Amino acid sequence: MTHALSHPCTKTERHHHRWSLVLAERERLLRLATSRLGHTTDAEDCVQEAMIRAVTFEALDESRVAALLTTITLRLCVDHQRGTQRDRRLAHRVQILRRSEPDTGSEVEHRVCERAAGAWLLTQVTGLGNRERDVLLARARGMSTSETANALEITYKSAESAFTRARSRLRVLYHEEMAR
C-alpha cells in the first residue's frame, strides 16, 4: 500500500492526464499556427508535433502547459517558415542553373564573348608592374592570397594590395576598350 501512495498515478494514467491538458489547448494553438503559416495543414502539423513533444517531455510542469505549448508551436512555425524559404531559394537556384545551360545560341555567344574578353585582358597583363602581374597570374592559377604571398616571398598585405591594384587597372582598361 505504501508503494501505491508514493506513486498515486500509473504511467498510463499520467499519460492520459497529460493528453487531456494538451488537447485543451489545441484550438488556440491551431489559430496561432495558422496566423503564422497561413496554411491549415502546415499549422496542424506544427500543433500536432508540439503536443507530442509536450506530452513526452519528462520534466513537464503541468501548471505551465499552455506557455510551453505556445513556445514549442511558435518555434516549430519559425522552423517551418525557414525550411520553406530555404526550399524556395534552392528551387530558384535550380531554375537559374537550368536556364544557364548552353542550349541557346545567345548563351553560346555570351560565353564566346567572355572568353575573348578574358584573352584580351590576359594580353594587357604585360602592362602591369612585376609584382602586380606575378600576384594576378598566381591568383588566376588558383592560388590563395596567402599561398601567393609565400610563393613570392612578400607579406600577405602586399599580395592583397597588389592583387587589388592589378584588378582595378585591368577593370579600367577593359571599360576604356568597351567604350570605344
PEURTA-V719845 format. One record per residue. N is the residue number from 1. PSI is psi in whole degrees, 0 to 359 (* if undefined). OMEGA is omega in degrees with one decimal (* if undefined). BURIAL is I if it has 16 or more other ideal C-beta (glycine too) atoms within 10 Angstrom, else O. Layout:
[[N PSI OMEGA BURIAL] [N PSI OMEGA BURIAL]]
//
This chain:
[[1 324 178.7 O] [2 321 178.9 O] [3 318 -179.7 O] [4 327 180.0 O] [5 325 179.8 O] [6 336 176.6 O] [7 80 -174.1 O] [8 333 -179.2 O] [9 141 172.5 O] [10 168 -179.3 O] [11 321 179.4 O] [12 318 179.0 O] [13 319 178.1 O] [14 319 178.5 O] [15 314 178.7 O] [16 321 179.2 O] [17 317 178.8 O] [18 317 179.3 I] [19 323 178.8 O] [20 322 176.3 O] [21 317 -176.2 I] [22 316 -178.3 I] [23 334 177.7 O] [24 338 -178.9 O] [25 356 -171.1 I] [26 310 -176.4 O] [27 319 178.1 O] [28 317 179.8 O] [29 322 177.7 I] [30 317 178.4 I] [31 317 -180.0 O] [32 310 -177.9 I] [33 321 179.2 I] [34 323 178.3 I] [35 331 180.0 O] [36 321 -172.2 I] [37 332 179.1 I] [38 333 -179.0 O] [39 129 -177.6 O] [40 320 -177.9 O] [41 319 177.8 O] [42 320 178.9 I] [43 317 179.0 I] [44 321 177.5 I] [45 315 179.9 O] [46 317 -179.5 I] [47 317 179.2 I] [48 316 178.5 O] [49 318 179.1 O] [50 318 -180.0 I] [51 318 179.2 I] [52 317 179.4 O] [53 320 -179.3 I] [54 315 -178.2 I] [55 322 -176.7 I] [56 358 179.6 O] [57 117 -175.1 O] [58 319 -174.7 O] [59 34 -177.2 O] [60 125 173.5 I] [61 105 -172.8 O] [62 340 178.3 O] [63 347 -178.0 O] [64 27 -178.1 O] [65 317 -177.6 I] [66 315 -180.0 O] [67 318 178.9 O] [68 315 179.5 I] [69 322 178.1 I] [70 313 180.0 O] [71 312 -179.1 O] [72 315 -178.5 I] [73 314 -179.8 I] [74 319 178.9 I] [75 323 176.9 O] [76 323 177.1 I] [77 316 178.5 I] [78 315 178.3 O] [79 318 179.5 O] [80 316 179.5 I] [81 318 177.7 O] [82 318 178.2 O] [83 319 178.9 O] [84 316 178.1 O] [85 319 178.7 O] [86 317 178.8 O] [87 322 178.4 O] [88 316 178.7 O] [89 319 179.7 O] [90 316 178.5 O] [91 322 178.0 O] [92 317 178.8 O] [93 320 179.1 O] [94 318 177.9 O] [95 319 178.9 O] [96 316 179.9 O] [97 321 178.8 O] [98 323 -180.0 O] [99 333 -175.3 O] [100 3 176.1 O] [101 139 -174.0 O] [102 64 178.6 O] [103 358 177.8 O] [104 153 -179.8 O] [105 321 -177.3 O] [106 325 178.4 O] [107 318 178.3 O] [108 316 178.4 O] [109 318 179.7 O] [110 315 179.5 O] [111 322 177.6 O] [112 317 178.9 O] [113 319 177.9 O] [114 318 178.6 O] [115 319 179.0 O] [116 318 177.9 O] [117 320 177.1 O] [118 318 178.4 O] [119 319 178.2 O] [120 315 179.0 O] [121 324 178.6 I] [122 325 177.2 O] [123 335 -178.6 O] [124 347 -179.3 O] [125 330 -179.0 I] [126 338 179.6 O] [127 355 179.5 O] [128 164 174.2 I] [129 162 -176.9 O] [130 311 -177.4 O] [131 315 179.7 I] [132 315 -180.0 I] [133 313 -178.3 O] [134 316 -179.9 I] [135 314 -178.5 I] [136 315 -179.3 I] [137 323 177.1 O] [138 316 178.4 I] [139 324 178.4 I] [140 331 176.5 O] [141 356 175.8 O] [142 6 179.1 O] [143 145 175.6 I] [144 171 179.0 O] [145 318 -179.6 I] [146 322 176.3 O] [147 319 178.7 O] [148 315 179.2 I] [149 316 179.1 I] [150 316 -177.9 O] [151 323 -178.1 O] [152 359 -180.0 I] [153 49 175.5 O] [154 171 179.6 I] [155 161 177.9 O] [156 314 -178.1 O] [157 322 178.3 O] [158 317 179.0 O] [159 318 179.7 I] [160 315 -179.7 I] [161 317 179.8 O] [162 320 178.8 I] [163 315 179.9 I] [164 316 178.6 O] [165 316 -179.2 I] [166 314 178.6 I] [167 317 -179.3 O] [168 315 -179.9 O] [169 319 178.7 I] [170 324 178.2 I] [171 317 178.3 O] [172 313 178.6 O] [173 317 -179.7 I] [174 313 -179.1 O] [175 323 176.3 O] [176 318 -179.7 O] [177 320 -179.2 O] [178 336 -179.8 O] [179 343 -179.0 O] [180 * * O]]
//
